[in-house]
C-alpha cells in the first residue's frame, strides 16, 4: 500500500466509522454489529500507527476515554451424544416447527410445548454415577465414544462426587410433586445415573488467567471455551484444578420416570447437581422468541459466555418419536445469537470444482480474526449469491461465522470503494478440463458436465475415502494427489489394487508407512451397504439418504433394479434426487465401475430389508426378528452387535414395545429390563445372543 493509498483508505474509514457511530448513538439504529465496527476502528488505528502523519483531531481514534497421566482411555456413551442443528432467525425457527409438526398427529401438535435454556459456550461432558458415586466423567468425543477425564472432572467443585442421599432425594421429589419419579427411585434406587452438561470458565477467571499469561510472556487464550476444553483434557489434574472450572448440568440420560425435559432439570437439581436458573417453559413459539430476545440483550450481564438458546420439545414421548436426523435430534435446536463479525478486504474470487462438477466461487480475504479464529476465505455458493451481495474483488466486506463456525460474507461496504474494485465473472468453461459449463433448468449452480474432468475425479476420490464412506486411515487428499500425479490410480477401484511396492518410491513413504497404508486399504474392503451407497457420491445422496436406500432395498442388486417410482416412495426423497439415483445405476460408466469394485475384492455387508431376491442363506437367520439392547457387552460394542443383527436380516428397536422379540442384556442394564419382563419379551444374556449370531 502506497502513502497515497493509505491516506485515501484512512479518510474512507473515518467517514464510515463516524456514519455508524451516528446511527447507533443518535438515531438508535444499527446497520452493522458492534464487533464489525470495532474491527473498522482497529484497522484505522493500525494504519494511523504506520502513517502517523495522517492523524487528524477528528479521527475516531483520538477520543479520550491427582497424578499426571500418559494418555486418556476411551469410554462408550450409554446413548450417542448428539449435536444440535442451528437456527439464526425467527424464520428458521418457524421452519423447524413446521418440519417437526409434519411428523406428529393432530393431538400431538396441539400439545406441543417447549423448554428453553441457555446454550453455554463450554465443553460438553457426560457423568456416570454407580450406586451414587461418580465413576466416569467423559468428553463427547465422536458422539459414540469419548475420553475418560474423570480425574479432571473431579477437580470441579460444582460437580458432586456423590449424589445426595436417597431419603433426601425422595423427600424433595415429593415436595416438587414428582410422584412418578419418586416411586421409581424408591422401587429401583439410584444404581446408575447418567447425566450431561457443560464444563466452563467464568469471564472473570478467563481474564485473570490471560493476565497471568501476559505477565509470563505466554500467548493469550482466544476465548473461555478454549480454556475449558484445554483444561478438561490436561493430563495433569493439578493444572485443571488451578483453572477454577465451573459446570452446569442440563440433561438426564437415565430413565428415572421423567416425562418432560423440564422435569429433568428439576430432578438433576434434587440429585445435587448445579443447574442453570435461567430456563423457561414456553407454551408457544412466540414465548420462545421472547426468551431469545431477552437473553440476546442480557447475555453480557452473565458471568459466563453463551452463544444462543437451546429450544427442546418438552414432552419426552413426542421428543423421542421425532427421532434423529443425521447427527442431531429433530426435537431440539440451537437458536443462535447474531454472528460475531469483522471487516476485511476481498483479495480475489476463484472457483472450485466439486465431485459432482458443481462450480463454486470462493472469496479469498486479507486474513482477519473472527471469534478467535483467523479467516482467510469463504464460499460465495453460486453466481446468484455474488449478484445478491454485490461483491467485487477488492471490496471491503463484513465477515462472520455462521453458527460460530462457517465463514461467510455478511455485508459489502460499498461506501469504502475507491474505483479500483473489479467485477467477478463466472467462467464459461471448466478451468480444469476446458468443457463448456452447463446450468440445468431450476438449478442455481453451474456444473462441469465432463465425468472425466481431472478436478471432479480428484474430489470424488477425496469423498470416496472420507469418514462417512470407506474411511481409509492414512489416505488423505495429499496422498491421493501423489497417487494421481504418479498415475498409480485413475479411479476409486484402483485404490484396492495398490501394493507396498507401488508406494515405497513415493516421497514421504518408507517401507513401514507403505505397508501400513496397504493394510488399512485391505481392511476396508468389507463395507456396510449404506456407507457404500454414500461413497458412490451420487448427486443429492448424503449419509441419511444412503441409509434410507439401504434399509429399503437391502442389497446392491435390488437397488440397481429399482424403478424411479420405487425410489420416490422413500420418505424425504424428492423427484430430483430419485432421478439422480435411478440415472446413476443406468449409466454405463458407473456400471463398469461397480463391476470393477467387485472384481477388486470390495464386499458389501447387505441389509435385507427390501426384496428377498439375491439373499444368501445366512441372511435368513434373524429374518423378521427385532432386537433391543440394554447394558454394555463384553465381546463387542453395542453398535457392532446391532450391525451384526442387521447383517443377518434382523431389525433394531430403540425402546420396549410389542414388536420387540428379544432383549439382549449386558452389564449394568437399565430400566428396559424391567419393562421387557413386564411385557413378556424374551431376555437374552450375552452368551445366548452370541450363540444365536454365530455362523
N, C-alpha and C positions, 0 to 999 in steps of 0.2 A: 504493500500500500504506500503510495507516494504521499508527501506532505499535503499536497493539494487535495487528494482523495480523502485523507484523514480529516482535513478541515471541513470538507463537504459532508462527510458522514457525521461528524460531531454536531454540525448545525442541524442536520436531519433528526438526529437522536434527541437533541434538546427540544425541538418542536413537538415531536411525537410524545415525549415524556410529559411535557407541560400540558399537552392536549388531554392526555389520560388523567393527569393529576386534577385538572379542572372538572372533568366528567365525574370523577369519584368524590372529590371533596366539596364541590359547589353544587353540582346538579344531582348528586346522589345516584349516579348512573355508572355502569361498568361495562366496557366492551371487551376488555381482556382481563385475565386474572392478575391478582397481586404478585404472584410469583413471576409471571411474564413481565410485568412492569419492573420488578426488581432486577430481572435479567437485562432489560434495556439499560437500566441505571448502571449496572455493573460494567456493561460494555463501554458506556460513556466514561465512567471512572477510569477504566484501563487505558482508553485512548488518550484521555487528558493527562494521565501519568506519563505516557510515552511522548506526548506532544504538549507539554505544559504551556507553550506559547499561545495555544488556542483556548486556554481557560478564560472565561469571562465572568463578571459578577452575577450575571443572570443564569448561570448554569445550575441545573438541579443538584449538582454535586457540592455546591458551595453553601448549602443551608447549614445553620448551626443547630444543633440538636443533641477325706479318705486317702488314699494311696494312688498315685498315677497309674493308668492302665496303658498297655501297649496298643490296644485296639478295642473297638466295641463289638460285641457279639450281636447277631441278628435275632429278632423275635417277631413272630407272626401275629398279626392283629386278629382278634375274635371275629370282627367284621371289617370289611375294607374301609379305610379312612378316605372318604371321598372329598373332592374339592367342589367348589360351587361355580356355576356359571354366573356371569356378571351382567348387571343392568346399570345403565347410566342416566336414565331419564324415566319420567312417568310413562312415556310411550312404551319403553322397553318393559316396564313392569306390567302394564296392561296387556301387552303381547304375551308375557309369561302367564298371566292369569287366564287368558283366552286359551293358551296351549293346554294347560292342565285341566281346564273345565271340559275340554273335548273328551277327556278320558274318564270323566265322572258321570254318575247318574244325576238326575234332576234333584233328588233328595240330598245327595252329597254336595251338590253345588249350593243348594240353599243353606246347608250347614257349614259351608267353607268359612273358616276364620284363620287368623294368623297370629304368630308370636314374633315380636321383633326384639333384637338385641344388637349391641354394638359389635362391629367387626374389628376385633383387636389386631393391631399390626405387630404380631409377635411370632412365636414358633408353636405350631400345633403339637400337642403331646397327648399320650394315652397313659392312663394309670390303671393298674390292675391290683386289686386287693384280694388276698386269700385269707379267709377267716378273720377279716377285719384289719389285717396288716398289709402295708404296702409291699408288694412283691416285685412288680416290674413297672418301671417308668420308661416309656419309649417315644421315639420320634415318629413322624408319619412315614418316612422312607418313601417307598414307591406306592404306598397306599395299602399294599398287602403285607409287606414285611418292613419293619422299622429297626432302628438301632436301640439296643438296650442301654439307656443312660441313667439307670436307677440311682447310682451313687450321686450323680449331679442333681437329679430331681430332688433327692433328699435334703439338699442344702437350701431349698426354697422354703422359707418359713411358712408361707401361705398354704403349703401342701401338707396335710396331716400324714404322719407316719402310721397312724391308727385311726380307723373310723370310730365314731362315738359309740358308746355302749348301747347294746340292743334295747334295753329298757328305756333309755333316754330317747332313742330314735322313735320307738313305738309311741311314747307319750307325746312327742311333738308331731308325729304323723296324725295322730287322732285330733290334736288341737287344731291342725290345719284341715281337718275333715277329709283326710286321705285314707279313708277306712279300708278301701280295697287293697291299697299298698300295705297298710298296717297288718291286715290279715295275712297277706302273702309273706311278709317279713316274719311274722310270729310263727307261721307254719314252716317256712323253709329256711329261716335265718338269713345271714348275710355271708354265705360261704364264699361267693365270688362276686365282686363288684368291679365292673369295668366302666370307666368314665373318661371323658375327653375335655380338653380345654386348651388354654394358651399360656405359654411362659413368655413374660415380657419384662421390660425395664421401664421405670418411670422417666419422664422427661428430665426431672431434677437430677436423678442419678446418672443419666446419659450425659448431661452437661458436665457433671463432676468428673466422670471417667475421662472425657475428652480434655478437660482442663489439665488433669494429671498427665495424660499422654503428651499434651503440648509442652508441658514443663520438662518432660523427659526426652523431648525431641522425637517422639514417635508419631507415625501417621494417624490422623484422626478417623474415627468411625463415621461412615456416611449417615447412618440413621439408627434409632434404637433397636429396630428389628435385627440388624446385623449383629449387634452386641448380644441380644437374646439368643440368636441361633448359634453364634460362635461360643457363647458361654456354656450352653447346654451340651455342646459337642467337644468341650475341653476334656482331655484325657486325665488331667489332674483336678479332682473335685475341689481342692483348696482354691483354685483360681475361680471356679464357678461360685463358690461361697462368697468371695470378695466382691462379686459383681452385684449383689443385692437384688437378685431377680424376684419378681412377683408372679402371681398366677391367678387366673380366673377360670373356673370350670363352667361348661355350658351344655354338656351332653351326657346323658346316662345311657350307656350301651346295653348294660344288663337289664333284663326284664324283671322289674320288681312289682309289676302290676300297673305301671303308669299308663294312662290313656291319652295324655296330651304332652306336648313339648313344654308347656308352662309348668306342668307337674314335675317334669324332670328337674327344672331349676329349683323348685320347692324342695324336692327330695334331696338333691345334692347339698343344699344349704343345711338341711336337717342332719345329713350324714356327717357334716363337719367341714365341708368344702367352702372356699371363698367363691361367691358368685357375684355377678355384677348387679348392682341395684338399678342400673339404667336399662331396664327392659320394659316392654309394653305389650299387653294383649290388645289386638286390634280386630274388631269385628268386621271392618270393611277395608278395602284397599285405600280409600281416602284417608283413613286414620293412619295407615302405613306411611302415606305421603307426608302427613303432618309430623310424624315421628322423625322421618328422614330429614325434613327441612329444619326441625328444631335442633338436631344434633349436627347438622351441617354448619349451623351458626354457632353452636355452643362447644364444638369439639376442642377449640383452643383452651377452654376453661378446664378441660380434663388434665389429669396429671400423667396421662399416657396417650400414645398415638392410636388413632383409629382411622381407617380409610373407607368406612361406609357402615352400612347396617345390614345384618343378616335377617332375611324375612323367611319364615318357615311356616308351612301349613301346620296348624296347631294340633289338629286331630291326628293321632298316630296311625289309626287304621287307614285313613284317607292318604296320609303321607306314604305309608308302606305300599298301598295299592298303586300309587303313582310310579313307584319303582325308580329305576336309574336309566339315564340316557348318557351313553359314553362313560365318563368318569365323574358324573355329577348327578345328585338326586334331583328328580323333576320337581319335587315338592318343596324345594328351598332355593333361594337365590341371594347373591351378594349384591345389594343395591349400593353401588359405589358413589363416593363424592366426586365432584368435578376433578378433572385431570390436574396434576401438577405440571406446570408449563414453564417454558423458557424460550427466548428468541435466538435465532441463529440465521445463517445465510445458506441458501441452496447453491452449492458449488457446481453441481451437474445433475442431469437426469439421464439415466441409462436404462436399457431394457434387459430383462432376464427371460430366459425361455424355460418353461416348466416341462414336466414329463408328459403332459397331455398336449404340449405345443402352445399352451397359453403364454402370451407375451405380456409381461408385467413391467410397467415403468417403475423405477426406483429412484428416489431423490437422495443424493449424497450431500451431507451437510458439513459445514465447518463444525468440528466436534464441540458438543455442548453437554453439560451435566443436567439431568432432569431426575429429581428424586434420588440423588446419589449415584446415578448410573450415567456413563458417558454414551451419548447417542451420536452416531455418525451417518445413519441413513434411515429411511422409512419408505415402505411401499406406497405408491400412488394408485395402486389397484388397476386402473384402466384409463383409457383416453377420456371418458366422460367425467371421471373424478378430477382429472387435471383441469378440464374445462370448468367444472363446478367451483374448484378452488381458485382458478385464475392464476395458477402458479407459473412463474418463469424461472429460467436459470439465472441466478444472481439475485433473486428476491430475498428480502428479509422476511422470515416467517416465524410464527409461534409454533413450537412443537410441544407435544405432550406424550404421555404414555397411557394408552387405553388400558384400564384395569391395573395401572401402575406397572405394566409390563411392555406392551407393544407400542413402539414409537409411531407417531402419526403427526401430520401437519394439521394444526387446528385452525390457523388463520394466516392469510398473507397480508403483510403490512404494506399496502400499495403506496402509501404516502412516503415510504422510505426509498422509493425508486429514484435512480439518478439518470435513467435513459440508456444505461449500458446492459440492462437485462435482455435476455434472449428467449424467444418463444421456443417451446419444445415441439417437435413434430414427430409423430409416430412413424416409424419406418414402414415402407410399403413391402419390403422384403425381409425375410428372416436373416438376421446378422450372422447366423452360423452356417446356413446352407444355401441361402440365396433364394429360397422358394418364396413365391408371392403369398403374402399373408391373407387370410380369409376371416370374415366375420359373419357367423351364421345369423339368420333371422331370429330376433328375440334375445340375442346374446350381446353383452357389453364388452366381451373380450375378443381381441384379435388373436388368431392362432396360426402357427406354422403347420400346414397340412401334411408335411413330409414325415412319414413314420421312421425314415432312415436318417433324420436330422441328427447330427452328432451331439448337439446340445440336449435334445429331447432324450436321446439314448443315455446320455450321461446322468441326467436327472432321474430317469427311470431306474437305472442301476442303483442310485443312491436310495431310492424308495424301496426297491426290492429287498435290500439287506437291512432295512431300518428296524427299529424296535418292534413295531406292531406287525411286521411282516416276518421275514426269515430270521431276523435278529442275529446276524452273524458277528460275533465278537471279534474285533480287530480289523474288520473290513469296512473302514470308513471312507469318506469322499477322497482323501488324499491317496489312499491305496488304490481305489478304483481308478482314479486319474492315471496313476502309474501303469496299471494293467492295460488301460485303453491306449496309452501312449506307446507301450511296448507291443501292442497288438496281441496281447495274451488272451483277451476276451473281446467278443464282439456283441454278445447278447447275454442275458441272465443265465441261460442254461450252461454257458461256457464256464461259469464260476465253479460248477461242481466237477469240472474236468481238470482243474488246476492241480499240479503236483509240486512237491517240495522243490524239485529241480528247476521248475519254471520261476519260482520266486527268489531263490537264493542269489541270482545275479543282480537283482534289483537293489537300488540304493536304499539304505536303512534296513535291509533284510539280511539276517545271519541265518545259519543253519537251524538254530533253535526257534527263532521267530517265524521262519518259513514253515517249519514243522507244526508249530502251534496254530498258525492260520489254517493250514490244510486240515488239521484235526478239528478245528472249530467249524469249518465248512462242512466236513463229512458228518459232524454231529447234528447238523441242522437239516439233513436230507429228509427226515421224517417230520411232517408239519401238520397241525390241525387244519381241517378244511377251511374254517373261517379265516385263519391267518393266510392261507394260500390264496384265497379269493382276494383279500386285501392287497397281497403282494403283487397281484397281476396288474394293479394300477389302472383299473377300469374307470373311465371318467365318471365322476359322481358317486363312486363307491368308497365310503370310508369304513372304519372298523365296525361301526354299529350295523350298517347295511350289509357288510360282508357276513356278520354273524347271523342276521336275519335270513340271508340267502342259504347259508349252511344249514340253519335249523329247518328251513322249508324243503330243500332239495336233497339234503343228506350226503350226496356224493357228486363227483365231477360229471359223471355220465348223465345223471338226471338234470343237472344244471345246463349242460351243453345242449340237451334235447328239449329244454323248456321253451315254451312259446312266449311271445311278448305278453300275451294276455295273462298267462300263469305268473309271470314275474310281477306284473302290475297288480296282482291280487294281494301281494305282500304289503302289509301296513307300512306307511311312510315312504314307499317307493312311488314316485310320480311317473308320468308318461315319458319324460325326457330321459330319466335315469333308466327306466325299463328298456327303452330303445337302445340306449348306450350299452347295456349289459347284453341284450339279445344280439346286437350287431357285433360285439366283441367276439362272441363264440361262433359267429358265422364267417368271420374274416379268415381268409386262407393263411395269412402270415401268422396269426395268433394260433390257429390250429397246428401249424408246423411247430411253433414254439412249445405248445403244450406237449406234443409228442416228443420233442427233444428233451424237455424236462423229465418226462417219464423215462426216456432212454438213459438219461444221466443218473438215474437212481433215486430221484425225488419220489417219496411215498407220502400219500395224503391220508391222514387219520380221518376217516369218514364219520359223518353224523347221520345215522339212519333215521331221519325224522320225516322224510318225504316219501317218495315212491320206494317200493321194496325192490325194484329192479336192480340187479347187479350186487345185491347184498351177499357178503360172504357168510359162511356158516356161523362163524364165531359172533357175527353181528347180531344174531338172533338170541344170544344168551340171556340178555336182560331186556328183551323186547317188551315194550309197553309197561315196564316196571318203573315206579317212581321212588326215588331215594331222597331221604333227608339226613343231614349230618348234624351232630352236636358233640362238643368236646374236641380235644386235639388228638390226632392219630400218631402212633409211634412209627409206623412203617413208611408213611408218606404224608405230604401236606394234604389238606382238605381239597385244595384246588386240583391237585394231581388225581385224587380219588374221584372227584366229580368228572374230570376229563375221561377217566377210565370207564365210568358208568356210561357216559355219552358215547364213547367209542364202541361199547358193547350193545348199543341200541336203547339204553335206558334214559330216563328223564330225571331232572334235578328239581326238587322243591325247596323253597326258602322258609316255609312255615308249616306247621301242623295243619293238615286238612284231611278230609275223607279220601282224597285222591292219592295220598301217600301210602305206599306198600311196605316200605322198610325204613326204620330209623337206625342209622349206623352210629353207635355210641363209642366215643373215645374217652380220654381222661378229662376230668372236670366238666361233665356235661351240664348244660344249662337247663332252663325251665322246659325246653322242648320234651325232655324225657318224661316228666310227669304228665304233660299234656298228651303225649303219644300213648302212654299206658292207659290213660283215661279214654282215649279214642280207639283203644284195642288195636293199635298199629304194632306189627311185629318188630321186636327190638333185636338188632344185630350187633353183637360185640365185634370188635375189630377183627379178631381171628376168623369168625364166621364170614365176615364180609370178604376177607382175603381169599378164603376157600371158594366163595361164590364167583369172584372175578378171575380166578386162576385159569389160565389157558389149558 
